[in-house]
Amino acid sequence: MDNTEDFLGSCDPNIPEEGPSAPPPGWLDDIHGYVGHKGGEDENPLYPPPPAYNPQPELNKNTVVPDVRVPTVSEDVARAALLKFVESKWRYSSKPARNLTFKELRPLTVYRYRLETYTETRTSGWQFEAYNGQPVDGPQYGMSPPPWDIPITLPQRYTNKVEKVRVPHSSFVKVCHKCNGFGRTRCITCHGRGQKRCSNCHGSGFRRKPGNHKRSSGKTRCSFCRGRGRKRCISCHGHGHKTCTVCHGSQNLLHFIQLTVTWKNNIADFIPDRQPDFPDKNFEQVTGDPFFIDENLLVYPLHGFPDQEICNISAKLINEHLNSFSSTSRILQQRQTIEMVPLTHAYYTYNGKDYSFFVYGLENKVFTAKYPSACSIL
């Protein structure tokens, strides 16, 4: 016969074992206009905006871009930029930068096209909190408004933000699914008995004495459990149960649908790759002169710009954004920009040898693949 239960004590059968941490499927009621909320985990339905919420593009419409002048860099500016670059590199000497002789400063035309589409997305999911007598805005006060009819204050345009609001009239109270309304759950460490077998003496209450001893038993009382063979469960402090971690002892939960509104600025950049000696990723670190900014509810492909590749990418990205975002989100605003990013290829000589470097961005940053003099520390 197994005397484990008698030895450690019996558990209270009225205290339930822990239930699921989330409401099981079918636990929650249906709310009109919020399909898919049957309870359970990993439910966060996406609600596309009604057709009237998204603008429709006009056919065969385009945007004209003005002419632009290519910026130039003087020798003084190029030398100062190189000196600043050299100072940040401990292996480089500033002597070549001070004494070099420029052969040519060749300005290069670099355009950066950027499309921004500012969208709003709405999803929802069940949430709950411990019920302690707070007001319950339930279906008795009316029907819950559809996701896109709930008024939300718009943030500043082109700023990313997430806001969570409680859907009106979606709340109701149910007993806690984890403790079945008891406010407590059986301790899983001691199985509700409040005590555990002593790990030091394995429940015997005695330990074998070290070495040879004259006593016939050769054992001594266990000092860890004081000879009882069991110890109080440290997880539940000997109670055999713990306060429910979901309802925190309140026995009931207030369930409601939470609407999550996400505003996001979706950005696409493009710079034609036409400078094999200059890494395009460097352009990400600098700014340019935004000589053309077109902003509207919807923007249209560029037309008449001297760089046809920029016109083509404009049409491509605008079409991609419209197809990608209008089916799942509400397009609030679009903005397309063309920047002239300064890029000058500086050719020079030093000690009879030819070298070159690039000055790029309004910040006059420098990129060079090779520099005349490099110091080495032995």
C-alpha positions as CSV (number, residue, x, y, z in Angstrom):
1,M,0.0,0.0,0.0
2,D,1.3,3.5,-0.9
3,N,1.4,5.6,2.2
4,T,2.8,8.7,0.5
5,E,-0.4,10.7,1.0
6,D,-0.7,9.7,4.6
7,F,3.0,10.5,5.2
8,L,3.0,14.0,3.5
9,G,-0.6,14.9,4.2
10,S,-3.7,15.0,2.0
11,C,-4.6,17.8,-0.4
12,D,-7.9,19.7,-0.3
13,P,-9.9,18.3,-3.2
14,N,-12.0,21.5,-3.3
15,I,-9.0,23.6,-4.5
16,P,-8.6,23.1,-8.3
17,E,-5.5,22.5,-10.2
18,E,-4.2,25.3,-12.4
19,G,-6.2,25.9,-15.5
20,P,-5.0,27.4,-18.8
21,S,-3.4,30.9,-18.6
22,A,-5.7,32.1,-21.5
23,P,-9.4,31.5,-21.9
24,P,-10.0,28.3,-23.8
25,P,-11.8,28.2,-27.1
26,G,-15.6,28.8,-26.7
27,W,-15.1,30.4,-23.2
28,L,-16.0,33.9,-24.4
29,D,-19.2,35.3,-25.9
30,D,-19.5,36.6,-29.5
31,I,-19.5,40.4,-30.0
32,H,-21.3,41.7,-33.1
33,G,-18.8,43.1,-35.7
34,Y,-15.8,41.4,-34.1
35,V,-15.6,38.0,-35.8
36,G,-13.1,35.4,-34.9
37,H,-13.1,36.2,-31.2
38,K,-14.0,32.7,-29.9
39,G,-11.3,32.8,-27.1
40,G,-8.0,31.1,-27.1
41,E,-4.5,32.3,-27.8
42,D,-2.9,33.9,-30.9
43,E,-6.1,35.7,-32.0
44,N,-5.6,39.2,-33.3
45,P,-7.9,39.7,-36.3
46,L,-7.0,42.4,-38.8
47,Y,-9.8,44.6,-40.0
48,P,-9.3,46.1,-43.5
49,P,-10.9,49.6,-43.7
50,P,-14.2,49.9,-45.6
51,P,-13.7,51.0,-49.2
52,A,-14.9,54.5,-48.6
53,Y,-12.0,55.0,-46.1
54,N,-9.3,54.7,-48.7
55,P,-8.8,57.2,-51.6
56,Q,-8.9,56.0,-55.2
57,P,-6.1,57.2,-57.6
58,E,-7.0,59.2,-60.7
59,L,-6.0,57.5,-64.0
60,N,-3.2,58.8,-66.2
61,K,-2.2,61.5,-63.7
62,N,1.4,62.5,-63.1
63,T,3.6,65.1,-61.4
64,V,6.0,67.5,-63.1
65,V,9.4,68.1,-61.4
66,P,11.3,71.4,-61.8
67,D,14.9,71.6,-63.1
68,V,17.7,71.3,-60.6
69,R,21.3,72.5,-60.4
70,V,24.2,70.2,-59.5
71,P,26.0,71.4,-56.4
72,T,29.8,71.9,-56.5
73,V,32.5,71.8,-53.8
74,S,35.5,74.1,-53.7
75,E,39.1,73.1,-53.1
76,D,39.0,74.6,-49.6
77,V,35.9,72.7,-48.6
78,A,37.3,69.4,-50.0
79,R,40.6,69.9,-48.2
80,A,38.8,70.8,-44.9
81,A,36.6,67.7,-45.2
82,L,39.6,65.4,-45.8
83,L,41.5,66.9,-42.8
84,K,38.5,66.2,-40.6
85,F,38.3,62.7,-41.9
86,V,42.0,62.1,-41.3
87,E,41.8,63.3,-37.8
88,S,39.3,60.6,-37.0
89,K,41.7,57.9,-38.2
90,W,44.6,57.3,-35.8
91,R,46.7,55.5,-38.5
92,Y,46.6,58.5,-40.9
93,S,48.9,61.5,-41.0
94,S,47.5,64.9,-41.7
95,K,50.5,65.9,-43.7
96,P,49.3,64.6,-47.1
97,A,45.9,66.3,-46.7
98,R,47.6,69.7,-46.0
99,N,50.1,69.5,-48.8
100,L,48.3,67.6,-51.6
101,T,47.8,69.2,-55.0
102,F,44.3,69.0,-56.5
103,K,44.1,68.0,-60.1
104,E,40.3,68.0,-60.6
105,L,37.1,68.3,-58.6
106,R,34.4,66.4,-60.5
107,P,30.8,67.0,-59.2
108,L,28.5,64.0,-59.8
109,T,24.7,64.0,-60.1
110,V,23.1,61.9,-57.4
111,Y,19.4,61.8,-56.8
112,R,17.7,60.1,-53.9
113,Y,14.0,59.3,-54.4
114,R,11.9,58.6,-51.3
115,L,8.3,57.6,-51.0
116,E,6.5,57.8,-47.7
117,T,3.0,56.3,-47.2
118,Y,1.5,57.0,-43.8
119,T,-1.0,54.3,-42.8
120,E,-3.4,53.3,-40.1
121,T,-4.1,49.7,-39.2
122,R,-6.7,48.3,-36.8
123,T,-6.6,44.9,-35.1
124,S,-8.3,43.7,-32.0
125,G,-8.1,40.9,-29.4
126,W,-9.6,39.8,-26.1
127,Q,-8.1,41.1,-22.9
128,F,-9.0,40.6,-19.3
129,E,-8.3,42.0,-15.9
130,A,-9.2,41.1,-12.3
131,Y,-12.8,42.1,-11.5
132,N,-13.0,44.0,-8.3
133,G,-16.4,45.7,-8.7
134,Q,-15.4,48.3,-11.4
135,P,-18.1,49.4,-13.9
136,V,-18.9,47.0,-16.7
137,D,-19.6,48.5,-20.1
138,G,-21.5,45.5,-21.6
139,P,-23.8,44.8,-24.4
140,Q,-26.8,46.0,-22.3
141,Y,-25.7,49.5,-23.0
142,G,-25.8,49.1,-26.8
143,M,-24.1,47.4,-29.7
144,S,-20.3,47.7,-30.0
145,P,-19.4,50.0,-32.9
146,P,-17.4,48.5,-35.8
147,P,-13.6,48.8,-35.5
148,W,-13.3,51.7,-38.0
149,D,-16.2,53.7,-36.4
150,I,-14.4,54.1,-33.1
151,P,-13.0,57.7,-33.0
152,I,-9.3,57.9,-32.3
153,T,-7.2,61.1,-32.2
154,L,-4.6,61.1,-35.0
155,P,-1.0,61.6,-34.0
156,Q,1.4,64.0,-35.9
157,R,1.7,62.8,-39.4
158,Y,4.5,60.5,-40.4
159,T,5.2,59.5,-36.8
160,N,5.0,55.9,-35.7
161,K,2.6,55.2,-32.8
162,V,0.5,52.4,-31.3
163,E,-2.6,53.1,-29.3
164,K,-4.8,50.6,-27.5
165,V,-8.5,51.4,-26.6
166,R,-11.3,49.4,-25.1
167,V,-14.1,48.7,-27.5
168,P,-17.3,50.2,-26.1
169,H,-20.0,47.8,-24.8
170,S,-17.8,44.7,-25.2
171,S,-17.2,44.0,-21.5
172,F,-18.6,41.2,-19.3
173,V,-17.7,39.4,-16.2
174,K,-17.0,35.6,-15.9
175,V,-15.4,33.4,-13.3
176,C,-11.7,33.0,-13.6
177,H,-10.8,30.3,-16.1
178,K,-7.5,29.4,-14.3
179,C,-8.9,28.8,-10.8
180,N,-12.6,28.2,-11.7
181,G,-13.7,31.0,-9.4
182,F,-11.9,29.8,-6.2
183,G,-9.3,32.5,-6.2
184,R,-6.7,29.9,-5.4
185,T,-5.0,27.0,-7.2
186,R,-3.4,23.9,-5.9
187,C,0.4,24.2,-5.5
188,I,2.0,22.2,-8.3
189,T,5.3,21.9,-6.3
190,C,3.9,19.9,-3.4
191,H,0.7,18.8,-5.2
192,G,-1.5,20.6,-2.6
193,R,-0.1,18.8,0.4
194,G,1.9,21.7,1.8
195,Q,4.9,19.5,2.5
196,K,7.6,17.8,0.5
197,R,9.7,14.8,1.2
198,C,13.1,15.8,2.7
199,S,15.7,15.6,0.0
200,N,18.5,15.1,2.5
201,C,17.2,12.0,4.2
202,H,14.8,10.9,1.5
203,G,11.9,10.9,4.0
204,S,13.4,8.5,6.5
205,G,14.1,11.2,9.1
206,F,17.6,9.7,9.7
207,R,21.0,10.0,8.1
208,R,23.8,7.5,8.2
209,K,26.6,8.7,10.5
210,P,29.9,9.3,8.7
211,G,32.6,6.7,9.6
212,N,32.3,3.7,12.0
213,H,30.2,4.3,15.1
214,K,29.7,2.1,18.1
215,R,25.9,2.4,18.1
216,S,24.2,-0.5,16.4
217,S,21.9,1.7,14.3
218,G,24.7,3.8,12.8
219,K,22.2,6.5,12.1
220,T,21.5,10.0,13.4
221,R,18.4,12.2,13.2
222,C,18.3,14.3,10.1
223,S,19.1,17.9,10.9
224,F,17.4,19.3,7.8
225,C,13.9,18.1,8.7
226,R,14.5,17.4,12.4
227,G,13.7,13.8,12.0
228,R,10.2,14.3,10.5
229,G,11.2,13.1,7.0
230,R,9.3,16.1,5.4
231,K,9.7,19.8,5.1
232,R,7.4,22.7,4.5
233,C,6.9,23.5,0.8
234,I,8.7,26.8,0.2
235,S,6.6,27.5,-2.9
236,C,3.3,27.8,-1.1
237,H,4.7,28.3,2.4
238,G,3.0,25.1,3.6
239,H,-0.5,26.1,2.6
240,G,-0.9,23.6,-0.2
241,H,-2.4,26.3,-2.4
242,K,-1.4,29.6,-4.0
243,T,-3.3,32.8,-4.9
244,C,-4.4,32.6,-8.5
245,T,-1.9,34.4,-10.7
246,V,-4.6,35.4,-13.2
247,C,-7.5,36.9,-11.1
248,H,-5.2,37.6,-8.1
249,G,-7.7,36.1,-5.7
250,S,-10.7,38.1,-7.0
251,Q,-12.3,34.9,-8.4
252,N,-13.8,36.8,-11.4
253,L,-12.4,38.4,-14.5
254,L,-13.6,41.4,-16.6
255,H,-13.2,40.5,-20.2
256,F,-13.3,43.1,-23.0
257,I,-12.1,43.6,-26.6
258,Q,-9.1,45.8,-27.0
259,L,-8.7,47.7,-30.3
260,T,-5.1,48.2,-31.3
261,V,-4.5,51.1,-33.7
262,T,-1.1,51.3,-35.4
263,W,0.2,54.3,-37.3
264,K,3.2,53.7,-39.4
265,N,5.3,55.6,-41.8
266,N,6.3,53.2,-44.6
267,I,9.4,54.4,-46.3
268,A,11.0,53.3,-49.6
269,D,14.3,54.9,-50.7
270,F,16.1,54.6,-54.0
271,I,19.4,55.9,-55.3
272,P,20.6,54.8,-58.8
273,D,23.8,52.7,-58.6
274,R,26.1,54.5,-61.0
275,Q,29.4,55.0,-59.1
276,P,31.2,51.7,-59.0
277,D,34.0,53.2,-56.8
278,F,31.7,54.6,-54.2
279,P,29.6,52.4,-51.9
280,D,25.9,53.4,-52.1
281,K,25.3,52.4,-48.4
282,N,27.3,55.5,-47.4
283,F,24.4,57.7,-48.6
284,E,22.4,56.3,-45.7
285,Q,24.5,58.3,-43.3
286,V,24.0,61.7,-44.9
287,T,21.3,64.1,-46.0
288,G,20.8,65.9,-49.2
289,D,18.9,68.9,-50.5
290,P,15.2,68.1,-50.9
291,F,14.6,70.3,-53.9
292,F,11.3,68.6,-54.7
293,I,8.6,67.7,-52.2
294,D,5.1,66.5,-53.3
295,E,2.6,65.7,-50.6
296,N,-1.0,64.8,-50.9
297,L,-3.6,62.1,-49.9
298,L,-2.2,60.2,-52.9
299,V,0.8,61.2,-54.9
300,Y,1.3,60.4,-58.6
301,P,4.3,59.2,-60.7
302,L,6.9,61.7,-61.8
303,H,6.9,63.0,-65.3
304,G,9.4,65.1,-67.3
305,F,12.3,64.7,-64.8
306,P,15.7,64.5,-66.6
307,D,16.6,61.2,-64.9
308,Q,14.2,58.6,-66.4
309,E,15.2,56.0,-63.9
310,I,13.9,58.2,-61.1
311,C,10.6,58.5,-63.0
312,N,10.4,54.8,-63.5
313,I,11.1,54.0,-59.8
314,S,8.5,56.6,-58.8
315,A,5.8,54.8,-60.8
316,K,6.9,51.4,-59.5
317,L,7.0,52.3,-55.8
318,I,3.7,54.2,-55.8
319,N,2.0,51.3,-57.4
320,E,3.6,48.8,-54.9
321,H,2.6,50.9,-51.9
322,L,-1.0,51.3,-53.1
323,N,-1.4,47.6,-53.7
324,S,0.3,46.6,-50.5
325,F,-1.3,48.9,-48.0
326,S,-4.8,49.8,-49.3
327,S,-6.0,46.2,-48.8
328,T,-5.1,46.0,-45.1
329,S,-4.7,49.6,-43.9
330,R,-6.1,53.1,-44.3
331,I,-3.8,55.4,-46.3
332,L,-3.8,58.8,-44.5
333,Q,-1.1,60.7,-46.5
334,Q,1.7,60.2,-49.0
335,R,4.8,62.2,-49.7
336,Q,7.4,61.8,-52.4
337,T,10.7,63.6,-52.2
338,I,13.7,64.0,-54.5
339,E,17.0,65.0,-52.9
340,M,20.1,66.1,-54.6
341,V,22.8,64.4,-52.6
342,P,26.2,66.2,-53.1
343,L,28.9,63.9,-54.3
344,T,32.3,65.2,-55.6
345,H,35.1,63.0,-56.8
346,A,38.4,64.8,-55.8
347,Y,41.5,63.8,-57.8
348,Y,44.9,64.9,-56.4
349,T,48.7,64.1,-56.4
350,Y,51.0,63.7,-53.5
351,N,54.8,62.9,-53.8
352,G,54.3,62.3,-57.5
353,K,51.5,59.7,-57.1
354,D,47.9,60.0,-58.0
355,Y,45.1,59.5,-55.5
356,S,41.4,60.4,-55.1
357,F,38.6,60.6,-52.5
358,F,34.9,61.4,-52.4
359,V,33.2,64.2,-50.5
360,Y,29.5,63.4,-50.1
361,G,26.3,64.7,-48.3
362,L,25.5,68.1,-46.9
363,E,27.7,67.0,-44.0
364,N,30.8,66.8,-46.3
365,K,31.7,63.4,-45.2
366,V,34.7,61.7,-46.9
367,F,35.2,58.2,-48.3
368,T,38.6,57.1,-49.6
369,A,39.8,53.6,-50.6
370,K,43.4,54.6,-50.4
371,Y,45.4,57.3,-48.5
372,P,49.0,58.3,-49.2
373,S,50.5,57.9,-45.8
374,A,49.7,55.3,-43.1
375,C,51.6,55.1,-39.8
376,S,52.2,51.8,-38.1
377,I,52.9,51.1,-34.5
378,L,55.5,48.5,-33.8
